[in-house]
Amino acid sequence: MRSRRAAPHNNTKPASESYAIGVDVGGTKIASALMSLKGKIVFRVEEPTTKENTIGAVLSQIAKLIKKVMNQSRASGLKIKGIGIACATLV
């Protein structure tokens, strides 16, 4: 009789327990959300797009919203796999 070894343990969470941050940059608002990889929104923030028409001001606003979502995910113990940013204009 041959002995069998147990399969190695995989300590990573399944994909359904992983999350991503999405950012939607628009002309009137910027929205950021934490969502499961299955598409369920867990937490969302948005605010009007800055009236300051400079790349620095918009990037600062995007970073601020991402940090809000990251802080919420940390407080909830959720693991972020990545960040995606969508912008419907010429970059």
Backbone bond lengths (Angstrom), bond angles and torsions (degrees), N, CA, C in turn:
res aa  C-N    CA-C-N  psi(-1)  N-CA   C-N-CA  omega(-1)  CA-C   N-CA-C  phi
1 M - - - 1.443 - - 1.524 108.69 -
2 R 1.311 115.89 129.91 1.462 120.99 -179.64 1.520 109.47 -90.59
3 S 1.308 115.58 141.48 1.472 118.41 177.10 1.526 109.36 -81.19
4 R 1.284 115.87 150.39 1.465 121.15 179.22 1.515 108.73 -114.94
5 R 1.278 115.32 134.16 1.464 120.07 175.57 1.517 109.23 -87.06
6 A 1.309 114.08 146.79 1.470 118.63 175.42 1.522 108.38 -70.27
7 A 1.298 115.29 146.44 1.470 119.89 176.75 1.522 108.84 -63.70
8 P 1.333 117.61 143.48 1.466 119.09 178.55 1.523 110.37 -60.45
9 H 1.322 114.52 146.23 1.467 119.71 179.27 1.514 110.20 -78.06
10 N 1.295 115.25 139.41 1.462 121.46 175.00 1.517 106.55 -107.20
11 N 1.331 116.91 107.38 1.463 121.17 -175.53 1.518 113.41 -85.59
12 T 1.317 117.70 3.32 1.462 118.57 178.76 1.516 109.62 -81.59
13 K 1.324 115.33 150.64 1.462 120.36 178.77 1.523 109.33 -73.37
14 P 1.321 117.52 149.24 1.462 119.06 175.30 1.520 111.03 -64.36
15 A 1.334 115.99 159.30 1.463 120.64 -176.96 1.518 112.25 -55.91
16 S 1.332 117.87 -30.81 1.459 120.02 -178.93 1.520 111.80 -67.34
17 E 1.338 117.45 -16.47 1.452 121.26 178.89 1.526 111.74 -102.74
18 S 1.289 118.05 9.78 1.455 122.24 177.01 1.521 108.53 -103.14
19 Y 1.321 115.14 155.34 1.460 120.27 -173.42 1.522 110.97 -135.12
20 A 1.314 115.46 161.67 1.464 122.13 177.16 1.525 108.33 -135.80
21 I 1.319 114.60 156.41 1.461 120.90 174.53 1.519 107.41 -104.78
22 G 1.307 115.63 131.54 1.454 121.47 176.04 1.515 109.66 -116.50
23 V 1.324 116.48 140.62 1.463 121.82 178.63 1.521 108.20 -127.20
24 D 1.320 116.09 131.17 1.463 122.76 177.51 1.520 107.52 -116.29
25 V 1.326 115.92 111.83 1.465 121.50 -178.87 1.520 108.06 -99.32
26 G 1.311 115.84 116.83 1.456 120.76 179.95 1.520 111.40 -125.12
27 G 1.298 115.63 173.89 1.456 120.88 -179.19 1.515 113.71 -71.24
28 T 1.339 117.27 -25.84 1.463 120.34 -178.69 1.516 113.47 -109.59
29 K 1.343 117.89 -23.85 1.464 119.81 179.50 1.524 110.61 -152.42
30 I 1.333 113.96 159.27 1.462 121.80 172.32 1.521 105.82 -121.41
31 A 1.319 116.31 127.32 1.463 121.70 -179.99 1.521 109.09 -120.44
32 S 1.318 115.46 144.03 1.457 121.34 176.79 1.520 107.51 -136.26
33 A 1.325 116.32 140.19 1.461 120.23 -177.83 1.518 110.95 -142.89
34 L 1.315 114.57 149.87 1.454 122.34 170.03 1.516 106.18 -99.01
35 M 1.332 116.27 126.97 1.463 118.82 -178.40 1.516 110.58 -137.84
36 S 1.327 114.51 153.25 1.458 119.20 175.40 1.525 107.94 -72.22
37 L 1.313 116.29 162.92 1.458 119.79 178.04 1.524 111.61 -70.08
38 K 1.321 116.44 -6.93 1.464 121.29 173.85 1.527 111.23 -93.36
39 G 1.342 117.58 -1.30 1.461 121.48 175.24 1.517 116.16 97.62
40 K 1.322 118.49 4.18 1.465 121.14 179.31 1.532 109.62 -80.80
41 I 1.339 116.70 123.77 1.464 120.70 178.47 1.522 108.84 -78.54
42 V 1.340 115.14 127.12 1.453 122.29 -178.34 1.527 110.51 -98.97
43 F 1.321 116.48 -38.94 1.460 122.48 -175.53 1.518 107.57 -152.57
44 R 1.336 116.57 140.88 1.467 120.40 -176.99 1.523 110.20 -143.47
45 V 1.327 115.61 140.23 1.467 121.83 173.22 1.522 108.10 -134.46
46 E 1.315 115.81 150.03 1.466 119.41 174.43 1.515 108.56 -153.75
47 E 1.313 114.35 156.77 1.458 120.71 175.35 1.517 108.93 -154.46
48 P 1.326 117.01 158.46 1.465 119.70 179.04 1.532 110.80 -59.63
49 T 1.311 116.19 142.98 1.465 120.74 176.44 1.520 108.73 -62.64
50 T 1.322 115.44 137.62 1.457 120.75 -178.91 1.527 111.28 -54.72
51 K 1.304 115.77 145.09 1.471 120.84 177.35 1.529 110.83 -80.17
52 E 1.347 115.59 -15.88 1.462 120.31 175.79 1.521 107.28 -70.11
53 N 1.282 118.30 115.07 1.465 121.78 -173.60 1.525 111.27 -91.26
54 T 1.342 115.87 56.19 1.466 119.96 176.37 1.525 108.80 -125.44
55 I 1.315 115.87 150.62 1.459 120.56 179.64 1.526 110.66 -61.96
56 G 1.329 116.29 -37.26 1.464 120.36 179.89 1.515 112.43 -62.24
57 A 1.326 116.76 -42.29 1.468 120.80 -179.51 1.527 110.94 -66.29
58 V 1.327 116.88 -42.06 1.465 120.31 -179.62 1.531 110.32 -68.57
59 L 1.334 117.75 -43.23 1.466 120.40 178.18 1.522 111.22 -61.86
60 S 1.320 116.92 -39.40 1.458 121.38 177.77 1.526 110.78 -62.21
61 Q 1.319 116.43 -41.71 1.458 120.90 179.24 1.533 110.93 -66.51
62 I 1.325 117.16 -41.34 1.468 121.31 177.28 1.529 109.83 -60.88
63 A 1.332 116.77 -46.84 1.465 121.18 -179.56 1.526 110.98 -60.94
64 K 1.321 116.92 -40.47 1.465 121.18 179.79 1.530 111.08 -62.20
65 L 1.332 117.02 -43.92 1.464 120.22 -179.85 1.528 111.61 -68.41
66 I 1.334 117.09 -38.59 1.470 120.26 176.71 1.524 110.01 -61.99
67 K 1.335 117.21 -42.41 1.474 120.60 179.21 1.524 111.25 -62.00
68 K 1.330 117.37 -39.12 1.469 120.11 177.62 1.525 110.62 -59.79
69 V 1.325 116.11 -45.32 1.465 120.27 -179.06 1.530 110.51 -68.42
70 M 1.327 117.53 -40.12 1.466 120.74 178.38 1.524 110.88 -62.33
71 N 1.325 117.09 -42.70 1.464 120.47 179.18 1.526 111.03 -62.28
72 Q 1.309 116.77 -40.52 1.464 120.75 178.16 1.529 110.61 -64.80
73 S 1.332 117.11 -40.94 1.468 119.61 -179.73 1.525 110.73 -67.05
74 R 1.322 117.29 -39.35 1.473 120.24 177.53 1.520 110.51 -63.05
75 A 1.329 116.35 -44.53 1.465 120.58 -179.81 1.526 111.26 -61.40
76 S 1.314 116.50 -29.19 1.469 121.45 -179.95 1.527 112.56 -92.61
77 G 1.339 117.05 -4.55 1.462 121.13 -179.94 1.519 114.23 72.73
78 L 1.331 117.00 27.61 1.465 121.21 -177.64 1.524 110.54 -97.32
79 K 1.327 116.69 138.65 1.465 122.26 -176.89 1.526 110.62 -92.00
80 I 1.321 115.82 125.97 1.466 121.77 179.60 1.526 109.05 -92.82
81 K 1.330 116.60 127.59 1.467 122.31 178.77 1.521 112.53 -91.77
82 G 1.342 117.70 -25.60 1.457 119.08 -177.52 1.514 111.92 -177.40
83 I 1.324 114.20 175.15 1.461 122.35 179.67 1.520 108.08 -131.84
84 G 1.324 116.18 134.22 1.459 121.59 176.18 1.520 109.69 -123.49
85 I 1.326 116.35 140.15 1.463 121.34 -179.68 1.522 108.78 -125.02
86 A 1.332 115.86 129.38 1.464 121.88 178.01 1.520 108.67 -115.30
87 C 1.319 114.82 135.48 1.459 120.83 179.63 1.525 107.20 -139.32
88 A 1.324 116.23 119.95 1.465 120.42 -173.53 1.521 113.05 -89.78
89 T 1.295 116.52 34.47 1.454 120.84 178.46 1.519 109.08 -143.98
90 L 1.287 117.24 170.08 1.454 121.88 178.58 1.520 109.91 -64.67
91 V 1.330 116.10 129.96 1.464 121.00 -178.86 1.510 108.86 -104.31
